[in-house]
Amino acid sequence: MSRQSKPTGVKASVGQERAFQGWARRGAVLDDGQVALFTPGRIVKHLGTDTLHLGPPTDWPVQFVVYLHLGWRWGSRVILPADTCFEVRAAIPMLGGRTCIALEQVGEGWGTQGQFREGLGRGLRTIAHGLSSPSAKERQQWAPPFACWLPASRPGDPPISGPIYDFEEAVRYASAWSGVEEARTYDILSAHQRYLELAGIAEVEEDEALLKEREEVGHLLPNPPGCVDERVELYIAAATGHGIEDIQAVNRGEMAYLDHLGLVTWDYEGERDERLGTPHWVLGNLHPLAI
């Protein structure tokens, strides 16, 4: 395990600090929109540094259980390195209206499935019942937002709230739903996004290259703009060289991803199943956003 510099802004006696790897916890009070950010598979970041705790959990509506590959321990506290990124591994409804959000620090050793599952199971059992009330100090300490920024966020950016479309996450989800390999799914969704820009549906700065391509593929664009039809599939096929069957499957997978985020409203009962079909992972693959 490599040693990194001690986090700034932390008071401790000389010689007390030591590198830490393992599970820690933290409580929070989040509304539904804030909880929705923590979609399994998403990478989130905590701006600055923060403190997690070891030992028995206390009674919070939202319980973060966090696996750290490298933090700094002082007594019963674990200090995060500044601007730490995490993968959301699970968001689990619990008895009593609580939610458990499981995070894993992104870094060396990240993604060890068996080790994570075993530790998460132990953590869930400890927060199932019989929790004591948090102290006034703990309530004050954990009042600020935690791990609710995206990796590209910079100091001063506001926390993210609510479900958001993440392109890399959409690729992974659509690939698993459709059974189309990720590289091909990436091509198809990229071309789909370009089509929306050319059609004037997606907002983008209209540079010379876009205006030129819009003129070249004008026969495939909706006129007037705003209504996408089957010509989008012809554009994607021409742009990527992939077959219509794969394109349709990936488009259904992307729609399933939007449905997963709660960003789709269906007009009648049964429309969802008609439009999306059966996910490929039901036929044998692991759910793309599962731990």
Steps between C-alpha positions, in 0.01 A plus 500: 500500500650832393511784751355836403524838664289571808177693424515870577267661750511205743617542856668200661790427726828417330530128439131422545414474132530175309385374162160332502331249271154362575142595581385827656166673528321830500139613545306758301159659453415506127179566311378270221669707231835480675468125556422459128851619414646182646423265212700175521795515263530879508831663595457785748752727666528673834648848461755572770561263788267352758482265796346154519457299819575149616299314759124459546272704269249750632144566386498702178242491216783435254791276595817516291714188532832567330787271405827693495814374330707778653401749768658630820390381842507698824334306779144423396509742207612445141603802295441493126766628259386821332267465198452126540291322236269208576301248302142461617471126552145479641207708624287275723166584667502392864239447770377813675524716188882503496715474190846343496736634234812290446805673353843372403799732470638510147869409504741210527307179575168648387232257379566185706151353483515218755675703769256787456187282514613327817581826679179667383296212639658548843439875480133457416448274798644763736254770389190281487371592847583626849687817402577774750431867428788704355667753726465875446863509386440225246190676368697819449795319345290310244259778407701610188453307172711189444625339175237674287712646223600349167866421419538812282367732773733771627524688831206736532264290285163433668404145599310295242145396584257269325537244222735604221587353162859379502629398154747235616239354732247502215744309278556234764129467576389492135769245413390266776131548420545440127782246497695720255869535592598825672723634222219464246248645747729799553512562122122478466418729793765752389350509151151532649613803701658652188173451312309691770752783469468506121121497526504799735349300787807485727652835594855539368717779365450497124850508355604476136538119512145451629349736241687320221389154617142624544497602134648165392245286687201734469293227332521296824402782736146582614344808343397696695733387782364355821354164397734202462387218270654188346751711306710522815578128462609557138733779613654287777548208259675727249714666768608182681467214252301300756184307416146622556425211738786601735401866473141427599613278789736768636232769466267283707780458755548877524125546548515238777780701662283815491216296651739377771573865587130584513527736203239327280122523532297223334162584344321177590545181698707253308674757280828457685517128426395557139770762440787348697456125466694252713845605631791287385624455860179314588619248243830448678704815552547685830299820547736781382466715810497225761780458755 
